[in-house]
Amino acid sequence: MTMTGRLAGKTALITGATGGIGQATAELFARQGAQLVLTDASAEAAADLAARLGRFGTEALGIGLDVSSPRQWSEAIAQVKRHFGGLDVLVNIAGIVDWAGVEDTDPHTWDRVIAVNQTGTWLGMKTAMPLLRARGNASVINTSSVLGLIGSGGAAAYHASKGAVRLLTKTAAVEYAAQGVRVNSVHPGVIATPMIQEILHQEGDQQPDIVRTPMRRAGRPEEIAPMMLFLASDESSYVTGAEFVVDGGLTAH
């Protein structure tokens, strides 16, 4: 069957694909004709999602991947090459959060947050870049956060990792601009995903970041996915090294 859509003919790898933003992005990409490589720390969850997305007529491969592991990244990219022959889009979404501030963050937690959010993003680009460069018209989308742009007075490790993703994105964009790979970052605000659902449930409309958000609500994963689609598609062919903030106005203050 010939697929049509804004991503027809493209193969995209999405990390953290079974999370809130990851699933919304994967489904939208499937609807738009992309072949998908869906990764998650749980191989079973990734395979289940790949099977479900088959209803859109796209080919999807589910892979277990600890994004902090160089060995697992190498194995995943080797599978991509064997299965699809190449890669057009890398979407780094996998991430974890810890809410402790500077003094209350313990070294083990710090190292794990940095390993997943920051090192995982770097490893993804490092390992996938040969396939992306070979395409000559590829896109990398790194998921940072509004907390990679502004301070909140807590979440020290998360802030550090997401700020690093922001500048890692920019330097990669400069490095690969003439090699056919665009690299941009997306900065979600307060999004109702499983990662923060406990806080949203406890504090509801009084959650501090929602109170500071001019739209006075949390965003939905489905409101982040269209930005991912734009950056994955050829419509963003002259866009690289840029920050795309989707936050209901939180950083407009």
URWO-V390052 format. One record per residue. N is the residue number from 1. SS is DSSP state (2 for helix, 1 for strand, 0 for the rest). BURIAL is 1 if it has 16 or more other ideal C-beta (glycine too) atoms within 10 Angstrom, else 0. D_LAST is the distance of its C-alpha to the last C-alpha in Angstrom with 2 decimals. Layout:
n->N ss->SS burial->BURIAL d_last->D_LAST
n->N ss->SS burial->BURIAL d_last->D_LAST
This chain:
n->1 ss->0 burial->0 d_last->48.87
n->2 ss->0 burial->0 d_last->46.78
n->3 ss->0 burial->1 d_last->43.06
n->4 ss->0 burial->0 d_last->40.88
n->5 ss->0 burial->1 d_last->37.13
n->6 ss->0 burial->1 d_last->34.32
n->7 ss->0 burial->1 d_last->35.25
n->8 ss->0 burial->0 d_last->39.00
n->9 ss->0 burial->0 d_last->40.96
n->10 ss->0 burial->1 d_last->38.18
n->11 ss->1 burial->1 d_last->38.24
n->12 ss->1 burial->1 d_last->35.01
n->13 ss->1 burial->1 d_last->34.65
n->14 ss->1 burial->1 d_last->31.88
n->15 ss->0 burial->1 d_last->31.43
n->16 ss->0 burial->1 d_last->30.34
n->17 ss->0 burial->1 d_last->31.66
n->18 ss->0 burial->1 d_last->32.48
n->19 ss->0 burial->1 d_last->29.02
n->20 ss->2 burial->1 d_last->26.64
n->21 ss->2 burial->1 d_last->24.89
n->22 ss->2 burial->1 d_last->28.17
n->23 ss->2 burial->1 d_last->30.32
n->24 ss->2 burial->1 d_last->28.17
n->25 ss->2 burial->1 d_last->28.17
n->26 ss->2 burial->1 d_last->31.89
n->27 ss->2 burial->1 d_last->32.82
n->28 ss->2 burial->1 d_last->31.00
n->29 ss->2 burial->1 d_last->32.59
n->30 ss->2 burial->1 d_last->35.92
n->31 ss->2 burial->1 d_last->35.64
n->32 ss->0 burial->1 d_last->35.04
n->33 ss->0 burial->1 d_last->38.18
n->34 ss->0 burial->1 d_last->37.20
n->35 ss->1 burial->1 d_last->39.57
n->36 ss->1 burial->1 d_last->37.74
n->37 ss->1 burial->1 d_last->38.02
n->38 ss->1 burial->1 d_last->36.24
n->39 ss->1 burial->1 d_last->35.92
n->40 ss->1 burial->1 d_last->35.19
n->41 ss->0 burial->1 d_last->36.41
n->42 ss->0 burial->0 d_last->38.79
n->43 ss->2 burial->0 d_last->41.23
n->44 ss->2 burial->0 d_last->42.38
n->45 ss->2 burial->1 d_last->38.95
n->46 ss->2 burial->1 d_last->38.43
n->47 ss->2 burial->1 d_last->41.89
n->48 ss->2 burial->0 d_last->41.34
n->49 ss->2 burial->1 d_last->38.20
n->50 ss->2 burial->1 d_last->40.12
n->51 ss->2 burial->0 d_last->42.94
n->52 ss->2 burial->1 d_last->40.75
n->53 ss->2 burial->1 d_last->39.16
n->54 ss->2 burial->0 d_last->42.66
n->55 ss->2 burial->0 d_last->42.77
n->56 ss->2 burial->1 d_last->40.74
n->57 ss->0 burial->0 d_last->43.59
n->58 ss->0 burial->1 d_last->41.81
n->59 ss->0 burial->1 d_last->43.17
n->60 ss->1 burial->1 d_last->41.11
n->61 ss->1 burial->1 d_last->41.96
n->62 ss->1 burial->1 d_last->40.66
n->63 ss->1 burial->1 d_last->40.69
n->64 ss->1 burial->1 d_last->40.07
n->65 ss->0 burial->1 d_last->37.90
n->66 ss->0 burial->1 d_last->36.56
n->67 ss->0 burial->1 d_last->34.05
n->68 ss->0 burial->1 d_last->34.62
n->69 ss->0 burial->0 d_last->38.30
n->70 ss->2 burial->0 d_last->39.56
n->71 ss->2 burial->0 d_last->42.80
n->72 ss->2 burial->1 d_last->41.23
n->73 ss->2 burial->1 d_last->39.07
n->74 ss->2 burial->0 d_last->42.28
n->75 ss->2 burial->0 d_last->44.09
n->76 ss->2 burial->1 d_last->41.39
n->77 ss->2 burial->1 d_last->41.27
n->78 ss->2 burial->0 d_last->45.07
n->79 ss->2 burial->1 d_last->45.09
n->80 ss->2 burial->1 d_last->42.75
n->81 ss->2 burial->0 d_last->45.12
n->82 ss->2 burial->0 d_last->48.18
n->83 ss->2 burial->0 d_last->46.85
n->84 ss->2 burial->1 d_last->44.93
n->85 ss->0 burial->0 d_last->46.06
n->86 ss->0 burial->0 d_last->42.65
n->87 ss->0 burial->1 d_last->38.88
n->88 ss->0 burial->1 d_last->36.41
n->89 ss->1 burial->1 d_last->33.06
n->90 ss->1 burial->1 d_last->31.71
n->91 ss->1 burial->1 d_last->28.74
n->92 ss->1 burial->1 d_last->27.78
n->93 ss->0 burial->1 d_last->26.15
n->94 ss->0 burial->1 d_last->28.12
n->95 ss->0 burial->1 d_last->26.14
n->96 ss->0 burial->1 d_last->26.28
n->97 ss->0 burial->1 d_last->23.96
n->98 ss->0 burial->1 d_last->24.71
n->99 ss->0 burial->0 d_last->22.45
n->100 ss->0 burial->1 d_last->24.20
n->101 ss->0 burial->0 d_last->22.74
n->102 ss->0 burial->0 d_last->24.44
n->103 ss->0 burial->0 d_last->27.54
n->104 ss->0 burial->0 d_last->28.09
n->105 ss->0 burial->1 d_last->28.04
n->106 ss->0 burial->0 d_last->31.66
n->107 ss->2 burial->0 d_last->32.96
n->108 ss->2 burial->0 d_last->34.20
n->109 ss->2 burial->0 d_last->30.89
n->110 ss->2 burial->1 d_last->29.10
n->111 ss->2 burial->0 d_last->31.74
n->112 ss->2 burial->0 d_last->31.57
n->113 ss->2 burial->1 d_last->27.81
n->114 ss->2 burial->1 d_last->28.06
n->115 ss->2 burial->1 d_last->31.24
n->116 ss->2 burial->1 d_last->29.86
n->117 ss->2 burial->1 d_last->26.33
n->118 ss->2 burial->1 d_last->26.91
n->119 ss->2 burial->1 d_last->30.67
n->120 ss->2 burial->1 d_last->31.02
n->121 ss->2 burial->1 d_last->28.79
n->122 ss->2 burial->1 d_last->30.79
n->123 ss->2 burial->1 d_last->34.07
n->124 ss->2 burial->1 d_last->33.29
n->125 ss->2 burial->1 d_last->32.74
n->126 ss->2 burial->0 d_last->35.68
n->127 ss->2 burial->1 d_last->38.06
n->128 ss->2 burial->1 d_last->37.18
n->129 ss->2 burial->1 d_last->36.84
n->130 ss->2 burial->0 d_last->40.59
n->131 ss->2 burial->1 d_last->40.59
n->132 ss->2 burial->1 d_last->37.41
n->133 ss->2 burial->0 d_last->38.78
n->134 ss->2 burial->1 d_last->42.04
n->135 ss->2 burial->1 d_last->40.44
n->136 ss->0 burial->0 d_last->39.19
n->137 ss->0 burial->0 d_last->36.34
n->138 ss->1 burial->1 d_last->34.27
n->139 ss->1 burial->1 d_last->30.68
n->140 ss->1 burial->1 d_last->28.95
n->141 ss->1 burial->1 d_last->25.73
n->142 ss->1 burial->1 d_last->24.21
n->143 ss->1 burial->1 d_last->21.87
n->144 ss->0 burial->1 d_last->19.21
n->145 ss->0 burial->1 d_last->16.08
n->146 ss->2 burial->1 d_last->12.35
n->147 ss->2 burial->1 d_last->14.02
n->148 ss->2 burial->1 d_last->15.63
n->149 ss->0 burial->1 d_last->12.47
n->150 ss->0 burial->0 d_last->10.70
n->151 ss->0 burial->0 d_last->12.66
n->152 ss->0 burial->1 d_last->13.29
n->153 ss->0 burial->0 d_last->16.27
n->154 ss->0 burial->1 d_last->18.81
n->155 ss->0 burial->1 d_last->20.29
n->156 ss->2 burial->1 d_last->21.46
n->157 ss->2 burial->1 d_last->23.73
n->158 ss->2 burial->1 d_last->21.42
n->159 ss->2 burial->1 d_last->18.65
n->160 ss->2 burial->1 d_last->21.47
n->161 ss->2 burial->1 d_last->22.95
n->162 ss->2 burial->1 d_last->19.96
n->163 ss->2 burial->1 d_last->18.94
n->164 ss->2 burial->1 d_last->22.60
n->165 ss->2 burial->1 d_last->22.66
n->166 ss->2 burial->1 d_last->19.98
n->167 ss->2 burial->0 d_last->22.19
n->168 ss->2 burial->1 d_last->25.41
n->169 ss->2 burial->1 d_last->24.43
n->170 ss->2 burial->1 d_last->23.98
n->171 ss->2 burial->0 d_last->27.28
n->172 ss->2 burial->1 d_last->29.09
n->173 ss->2 burial->1 d_last->27.89
n->174 ss->2 burial->0 d_last->29.42
n->175 ss->2 burial->0 d_last->32.52
n->176 ss->2 burial->1 d_last->33.32
n->177 ss->2 burial->0 d_last->32.16
n->178 ss->2 burial->0 d_last->35.76
n->179 ss->2 burial->0 d_last->37.19
n->180 ss->0 burial->0 d_last->35.90
n->181 ss->1 burial->1 d_last->33.11
n->182 ss->1 burial->1 d_last->29.44
n->183 ss->1 burial->1 d_last->26.92
n->184 ss->1 burial->1 d_last->23.28
n->185 ss->1 burial->1 d_last->20.67
n->186 ss->1 burial->1 d_last->18.81
n->187 ss->1 burial->1 d_last->15.71
n->188 ss->1 burial->1 d_last->15.69
n->189 ss->0 burial->1 d_last->13.23
n->190 ss->0 burial->1 d_last->15.07
n->191 ss->1 burial->1 d_last->18.33
n->192 ss->0 burial->1 d_last->21.38
n->193 ss->0 burial->1 d_last->23.84
n->194 ss->0 burial->0 d_last->26.73
n->195 ss->0 burial->0 d_last->25.03
n->196 ss->0 burial->1 d_last->22.59
n->197 ss->2 burial->0 d_last->24.61
n->198 ss->2 burial->0 d_last->26.02
n->199 ss->2 burial->1 d_last->22.74
n->200 ss->2 burial->1 d_last->21.70
n->201 ss->2 burial->0 d_last->25.22
n->202 ss->2 burial->0 d_last->25.22
n->203 ss->2 burial->0 d_last->21.94
n->204 ss->2 burial->0 d_last->21.48
n->205 ss->2 burial->0 d_last->18.81
n->206 ss->2 burial->0 d_last->18.13
n->207 ss->0 burial->1 d_last->17.09
n->208 ss->2 burial->0 d_last->14.11
n->209 ss->2 burial->1 d_last->12.02
n->210 ss->2 burial->1 d_last->13.11
n->211 ss->2 burial->0 d_last->12.21
n->212 ss->2 burial->1 d_last->8.52
n->213 ss->0 burial->1 d_last->8.90
n->214 ss->0 burial->0 d_last->8.80
n->215 ss->0 burial->0 d_last->12.28
n->216 ss->0 burial->0 d_last->13.44
n->217 ss->0 burial->0 d_last->15.83
n->218 ss->0 burial->1 d_last->16.75
n->219 ss->1 burial->1 d_last->17.56
n->220 ss->0 burial->0 d_last->21.21
n->221 ss->0 burial->1 d_last->22.92
n->222 ss->2 burial->0 d_last->24.32
n->223 ss->2 burial->1 d_last->20.91
n->224 ss->2 burial->1 d_last->20.70
n->225 ss->2 burial->1 d_last->24.34
n->226 ss->2 burial->0 d_last->24.23
n->227 ss->2 burial->1 d_last->21.95
n->228 ss->2 burial->1 d_last->24.57
n->229 ss->2 burial->1 d_last->27.26
n->230 ss->2 burial->1 d_last->25.95
n->231 ss->2 burial->1 d_last->25.84
n->232 ss->2 burial->1 d_last->29.24
n->233 ss->0 burial->1 d_last->30.85
n->234 ss->2 burial->0 d_last->32.32
n->235 ss->2 burial->0 d_last->29.79
n->236 ss->2 burial->1 d_last->27.50
n->237 ss->0 burial->0 d_last->30.43
n->238 ss->0 burial->0 d_last->28.67
n->239 ss->0 burial->0 d_last->25.51
n->240 ss->0 burial->1 d_last->25.50
n->241 ss->0 burial->1 d_last->23.42
n->242 ss->0 burial->0 d_last->20.17
n->243 ss->1 burial->0 d_last->17.13
n->244 ss->1 burial->1 d_last->16.48
n->245 ss->1 burial->1 d_last->13.36
n->246 ss->1 burial->1 d_last->14.18
n->247 ss->0 burial->1 d_last->11.63
n->248 ss->0 burial->1 d_last->11.22
n->249 ss->0 burial->0 d_last->7.64
n->250 ss->2 burial->1 d_last->6.71
n->251 ss->2 burial->1 d_last->5.49
n->252 ss->2 burial->0 d_last->3.82
n->253 ss->0 burial->0 d_last->0.00
